[in-house]
Amino acid sequence: MELQLSTWPEVEEYLKRSKLIVIPIGSMEQHGPTGLIGTDAICPEVIAHKAGDISGVMVGPTFSVGVAQHHMSFSGSLCLRPSTMIAAMNDWANALAHHGFTKLVWFNGHGGNIATINAAFSEFYHLRNYAPANNGERVRCTLRNWWDLQGIAELCAKLYPEGHGQHATASEVAVTYSQYPERQRNDPLTPKIAPVRAPFSDAADYREKYPDGRIGSDPSLARAEDGALIVETAARSLVEEMQGLEA
C-alpha cells in the first residue's frame, strides 16, 4: 500500500490497524560508468514496495536525495547538506506522527546517509518525544539498510564470489536492472574489478582515487534475474522484521 497512491480515507482506515510506515531513503549519485544515478534510491524503493505487496504495510514516498558530497565530481550527482537532510527528515517524521504513525522505518539504500539519519533521529527524539508539552504517544524511528537484511550478504557472496565491491556493486546494479531491464549494460570495464585505495576526503579526492566512480566492483556481473532474486529475498526479510516491530 503506497501513501502517494492512497486517498485520505484509505490512510485513515489503515491507521486503525497499523501505525507502521516504511520510508525508502537513498541518494542520487554516480554508480560507475554503467550504473544508474538513482541506484541508491531505486533499491530501497523497489524492495519496500515488494514488501508492501506481500504484507499490506504502508510505504511512504521515497526520500531520494541524501548526503553524497563526495560524488559531486561526477556529472548528475545531487546532494543535501547534512543539516538540510536532518531538517527535512524531521518535517516528514513530524507530519507522519501528526496523523498517527508511531513506527517509522527509514529503509536506507546509501551508506553515506547513515550518520545523518541517526543524527536526525536524535534531533527528532529531543524535540518531540521528550518535549515537556508533548503528551502524545511516543514515536519510534528505526533505520534498516537493505544490504544488512537477513540472507542478503550470503546471497550476494554466492552470486558474486569475486568483484562484488563496495560502490557500484553488482548486487545494487542488478536490482535496478530487474526494474529497468532496458537499461541493462554489461560493458566490459577497465580494470575489470575496480581498485580499493586509501580513504578519500572530498569530491575531488574521490574522483582522483576512483576515476570511473567504482570502488572494488565489477558491475558487468549484474543481471536482471539476479536482481529479482535479491529483491524477493530482501522483501521477505523486511516483512519478517516489520512483523517484529508490530508486536
C-alpha positions as CSV (number, residue, x, y, z in Angstrom):
1,M,0.0,0.0,0.0
2,E,1.6,3.2,-1.1
3,L,0.9,6.5,0.6
4,Q,1.1,8.5,-2.6
5,L,-1.4,6.2,-4.3
6,S,-3.9,6.3,-1.4
7,T,-6.7,8.6,-0.5
8,W,-7.0,10.2,2.9
9,P,-9.9,7.9,3.9
10,E,-7.8,4.9,3.0
11,V,-4.9,6.2,5.1
12,E,-7.4,6.7,8.0
13,E,-8.6,3.1,7.7
14,Y,-5.0,1.8,7.6
15,L,-4.1,3.7,10.8
16,K,-6.9,1.8,12.6
17,R,-5.0,-1.5,12.1
18,S,-1.4,-0.4,11.9
19,K,0.8,2.6,13.0
20,L,3.8,1.5,10.9
21,I,5.1,3.0,7.7
22,V,8.2,2.3,5.7
23,I,10.0,5.2,4.2
24,P,12.6,4.4,1.5
25,I,15.6,6.7,1.7
26,G,18.5,6.9,-0.6
27,S,20.7,9.1,-2.8
28,M,21.2,10.5,-6.3
29,E,24.8,9.8,-7.1
30,Q,27.0,8.2,-9.7
31,H,27.3,4.5,-9.8
32,G,30.2,4.0,-12.2
33,P,30.0,4.2,-16.0
34,T,27.1,1.7,-16.3
35,G,25.1,2.2,-13.1
36,L,22.1,4.5,-12.8
37,I,22.4,7.7,-10.8
38,G,19.3,6.8,-8.9
39,T,20.5,3.4,-7.8
40,D,20.6,4.1,-4.1
41,A,17.0,5.4,-4.1
42,I,15.7,2.7,-6.5
43,C,16.9,-0.2,-4.5
44,P,15.1,0.5,-1.2
45,E,12.1,1.7,-3.0
46,V,11.7,-1.4,-5.1
47,I,12.3,-3.7,-2.1
48,A,9.9,-1.7,0.1
49,H,7.2,-1.8,-2.5
50,K,7.6,-5.6,-2.8
51,A,7.4,-5.9,1.0
52,G,4.2,-3.8,0.9
53,D,2.7,-6.0,-1.7
54,I,3.4,-9.1,0.4
55,S,2.3,-7.7,3.8
56,G,0.0,-4.8,3.1
57,V,2.2,-2.4,5.1
58,M,2.1,1.3,4.2
59,V,5.1,2.6,2.1
60,G,5.8,6.3,2.0
61,P,7.3,8.3,-0.8
62,T,11.0,7.9,-1.4
63,F,13.3,10.4,0.2
64,S,15.6,10.2,-2.8
65,V,18.4,12.7,-2.3
66,G,20.8,12.2,0.5
67,V,24.3,13.1,1.7
68,A,26.6,12.5,-1.3
69,Q,29.0,15.4,-1.4
70,H,31.9,13.0,-2.2
71,H,30.3,12.1,-5.5
72,M,29.9,15.7,-6.8
73,S,32.8,15.5,-9.2
74,F,30.7,13.1,-11.4
75,S,28.0,14.7,-13.6
76,G,24.4,14.3,-12.4
77,S,25.1,13.6,-8.8
78,L,23.0,15.6,-6.3
79,C,23.4,16.1,-2.6
80,L,21.9,17.7,0.5
81,R,23.9,19.2,3.4
82,P,23.5,17.1,6.5
83,S,21.7,19.9,8.2
84,T,19.2,20.2,5.4
85,M,18.6,16.4,5.4
86,I,18.1,16.4,9.1
87,A,15.6,19.2,8.9
88,A,13.7,17.6,6.0
89,M,13.6,14.2,7.8
90,N,12.2,15.8,10.9
91,D,9.5,17.6,8.9
92,W,8.5,14.3,7.3
93,A,8.5,12.5,10.6
94,N,6.5,15.1,12.4
95,A,3.9,15.2,9.7
96,L,3.5,11.4,9.8
97,A,3.4,11.4,13.6
98,H,0.7,14.1,13.5
99,H,-1.5,11.7,11.5
100,G,-0.9,8.8,14.0
101,F,2.1,6.9,12.5
102,T,4.2,5.9,15.5
103,K,6.6,3.4,13.9
104,L,8.7,4.9,11.2
105,V,11.1,2.5,9.4
106,W,13.6,4.5,7.4
107,F,14.7,1.9,4.8
108,N,18.1,3.0,3.5
109,G,20.0,2.5,0.3
110,H,23.1,4.6,0.8
111,G,25.9,4.1,3.3
112,G,26.8,7.7,3.3
113,N,23.4,8.6,4.8
114,I,23.8,6.5,8.0
115,A,25.4,9.1,10.2
116,T,23.0,11.8,9.2
117,I,19.9,9.6,9.6
118,N,21.0,8.7,13.1
119,A,21.6,12.4,13.9
120,A,18.1,13.2,12.5
121,F,16.7,10.6,14.9
122,S,18.4,12.2,17.9
123,E,17.1,15.6,17.0
124,F,13.6,14.2,16.4
125,Y,13.5,12.5,19.8
126,H,14.9,15.6,21.5
127,L,12.4,17.9,20.0
128,R,9.3,15.7,20.0
129,N,9.3,12.7,22.3
130,Y,10.9,14.5,25.2
131,A,9.4,17.9,24.9
132,P,7.7,18.9,28.1
133,A,4.5,19.9,26.4
134,N,4.2,16.7,24.3
135,N,1.8,14.2,25.9
136,G,1.2,12.2,22.7
137,E,2.1,8.6,22.0
138,R,5.9,8.1,21.7
139,V,7.1,7.7,18.1
140,R,9.9,5.3,17.3
141,C,12.3,5.7,14.3
142,T,14.1,2.7,13.0
143,L,17.0,2.6,10.5
144,R,17.4,-0.5,8.3
145,N,19.9,-0.8,5.4
146,W,18.7,-3.2,2.7
147,W,22.1,-4.9,2.4
148,D,22.0,-5.8,6.1
149,L,18.8,-7.8,5.9
150,Q,18.8,-11.4,6.7
151,G,20.2,-13.6,3.9
152,I,21.4,-10.7,1.6
153,A,25.1,-10.9,2.4
154,E,25.1,-14.6,1.9
155,L,23.1,-14.4,-1.4
156,C,25.4,-11.7,-2.8
157,A,28.5,-13.7,-1.9
158,K,27.0,-16.7,-3.7
159,L,26.1,-14.7,-6.8
160,Y,29.3,-12.6,-6.9
161,P,32.2,-14.5,-5.3
162,E,34.6,-12.0,-6.9
163,G,34.1,-8.4,-7.9
164,H,31.1,-7.5,-5.8
165,G,32.8,-4.5,-4.4
166,Q,31.9,-1.5,-2.2
167,H,30.4,1.0,-4.5
168,A,28.6,0.5,-7.8
169,T,28.3,-3.1,-6.7
170,A,27.0,-5.9,-8.8
171,S,24.0,-6.5,-6.5
172,E,22.7,-3.0,-6.4
173,V,23.1,-2.6,-10.1
174,A,21.3,-5.9,-10.6
175,V,18.4,-4.7,-8.5
176,T,18.0,-1.6,-10.8
177,Y,18.2,-3.8,-13.9
178,S,15.4,-6.0,-12.5
179,Q,13.1,-3.0,-12.6
180,Y,14.5,-1.3,-15.8
181,P,15.8,-4.2,-18.0
182,E,16.0,-1.8,-20.9
183,R,18.8,0.0,-19.1
184,Q,20.9,-3.2,-18.6
185,R,24.5,-2.7,-19.7
186,N,27.2,-5.3,-19.3
187,D,30.0,-3.4,-21.0
188,P,33.5,-4.7,-20.1
189,L,35.3,-2.2,-17.8
190,T,38.9,-1.5,-17.4
191,P,40.1,-2.6,-15.0
192,K,37.5,-5.4,-14.7
193,I,37.5,-5.1,-10.9
194,A,38.0,-1.5,-9.7
195,P,40.7,-0.9,-7.2
196,V,40.2,-0.2,-3.5
197,R,42.6,2.6,-2.5
198,A,43.1,4.8,0.5
199,P,40.2,6.6,2.2
200,F,39.0,9.8,0.4
201,S,38.0,13.2,1.7
202,D,36.1,15.5,-0.6
203,A,34.7,15.0,-4.1
204,A,37.9,16.0,-5.9
205,D,39.9,13.5,-3.9
206,Y,37.3,10.7,-4.6
207,R,37.5,11.4,-8.4
208,E,41.3,11.3,-8.3
209,K,41.4,8.0,-6.5
210,Y,38.4,6.4,-8.3
211,P,38.3,7.9,-11.7
212,D,35.4,5.9,-13.1
213,G,33.4,6.0,-9.8
214,R,33.6,2.3,-8.8
215,I,35.2,1.0,-5.7
216,G,36.3,-2.6,-5.8
217,S,33.5,-3.7,-8.0
218,D,32.7,-5.3,-11.4
219,P,29.1,-4.3,-12.2
220,S,29.3,-6.0,-15.5
221,L,28.4,-9.1,-13.5
222,A,25.0,-7.7,-12.8
223,R,21.9,-9.5,-14.3
224,A,18.3,-8.6,-14.1
225,E,17.3,-12.1,-12.9
226,D,19.8,-11.9,-10.1
227,G,18.3,-8.5,-9.1
228,A,14.8,-10.0,-9.0
229,L,16.1,-12.8,-6.6
230,I,17.7,-10.2,-4.4
231,V,14.5,-8.1,-4.3
232,E,12.4,-11.1,-3.3
233,T,14.8,-12.2,-0.6
234,A,15.2,-8.7,0.9
235,A,11.5,-8.0,0.8
236,R,10.6,-11.2,2.7
237,S,13.3,-10.4,5.3
238,L,11.9,-6.9,5.7
239,V,8.4,-8.3,6.2
240,E,9.7,-10.6,9.0
241,E,11.4,-7.6,10.7
242,M,8.3,-5.4,10.4
243,Q,6.2,-8.2,12.0
244,G,8.5,-8.0,15.0
245,L,8.1,-4.2,15.2
246,E,4.3,-4.6,15.1
247,A,4.3,-7.0,18.0
